[in-house]
Amino acid sequence: MKHRRIPTLGASRSLSSLFEAFKNPSAFLLKLSCAAGDIGEFKAGPVHIVCVNRPEWVQAILVEQASAFRKMPAVKTLSVFTGDGLLVSDGATWVKHRRLAAPAFHRQRILAYQAVAAQAAREAIASWQDGQVIDLEREMKRLTLTIVGRALFTRDMNEIAEGFSRDVDRALDYVNNLSGRVTLPVVRAIAQREREGLAAIARVDAAVRGLIQARRAQPAQADFLSMLLAAQTEDGESLSDDEVRDEVITMFVAGHETVATVLTWLFYLVARHPEVQAGLEREAREACIAGDTQTDGSFHRPYALRVYKEAMRLYPGGFTIGRQAIQDVPVGDYVVPAGAWVMISPYSMHRNPAIFPEPERFDPERFTPENERALPRAGYIPFGIGPRACIGGQFALMEGQIIVSTFAEHVRLINITPGEVGISPLVTLRPSRRIEMRVERIADKR
Ligand code: HEM
């Protein structure tokens, strides 16, 4: 069968597009993907990127032909921080570690984490005064880091190591900027940022190694950390401290900023849609009246979940899924050649009007069970799909639902940020500037 030539993306080769690519590779990749239609390619020197947006081809790449791809090399920059953890590893290491980590994310474990998420959400609310102005993204990061720490490691990392959450942020910022750094002149400001970034990584590393050593000396707990320490492969091999360290840091990285980013956008959207805020408050109030406030595994707030899924549609925390073809791979009428990078973006996929009519409109009703069932396979992919899909997807859905509903019971977040806030695509889809909210206590106003 004769294959068609992949259409060239308009921006290819121009000097300005190369400059854009060096300045912020993530933003550039996202722009390419949004311009690609079903499929499009960008070539510059040795770099060959193929953007794919058509659901059935995405399904073919991520699921049916998954073994013909490895993680995109750009993703590997993260390993400066996460080592060879699940996010970046490939081959036998990935297979072994994914298998060992999986039990911590089984349904029963996720249900057990509900109380942790609810308690942390209540503590966040209690720490705010009525009328206080908060930096929304910072508060969400603090909250989600607390939840990951307590749920997976039975510890609040900020209590173990002062400034832990700030250091994780700094380290991530450093990793985010790494690809740009090589191309820029080595000016003092950058050297300073480099020193700060590496120092933050070293402090996180020390805190996590301390956590591992302390746990080795203590009785096992029913958590992810003890599970990793006790884990043995079929050949009786257990994980080294370095391997455990990589997976622990990976969970902090993968499990907190993504959720925090989605929640930041969610509260920004909800503050601009009073009817959605009213719906959330109604659901929380009715659950309270019915005495349904348990977080013992039975917590279920269908409307809060719909709002969370719709926020993730518009602002998927992980907005790029990158692969590299190991061999020539036929995709529809085309061939993705060996070595090419494949870029799949939940962000552009979720804005396809053929899948989501009026895609810019924020409408949680898109995620009623009937509407969700009608979506095409691979049409909604905030957690990816296939063997490399997010291991924490169910965790994130549980956590988001609980935080949104617990907030709706107690507080209203009023947006006081002037003007529109745009996106700043780095590792996650961050807001381009600080979003400020005024906290209004609902109970105080009744
Ligand atoms: C709204 C929140 C989240 C979003 C949008 C998200 C999204 C994603 C995406 C798109 C991937 C990559 C899929 C691929 O390359 O095919 C991924 C992988 C991963 N995520 Fe998440 N994630 C979220 C929350 C979490 C949480 C809460 C955890 C853990 C506590 C987590 C842990 C991971 C890990 C370990 C991987 C690598 C899995 C592997 O390659 O085996 N994520 N996530």
Boltz pocket constraint, residues with backbone or C-beta under 6 A from the ligand:
constraints:
  - pocket:
      binder: B
      contacts: [[A, 86], [A, 87], [A, 88], [A, 89], [A, 98], [A, 148], [A, 250], [A, 251], [A, 254], [A, 255], [A, 256], [A, 258], [A, 259], [A, 262], [A, 312], [A, 316], [A, 317], [A, 318], [A, 319], [A, 320], [A, 321], [A, 322], [A, 381], [A, 382], [A, 383], [A, 384], [A, 385], [A, 387], [A, 388], [A, 389], [A, 390], [A, 391], [A, 392], [A, 393], [A, 395], [A, 396]]
      max_distance: 6.0
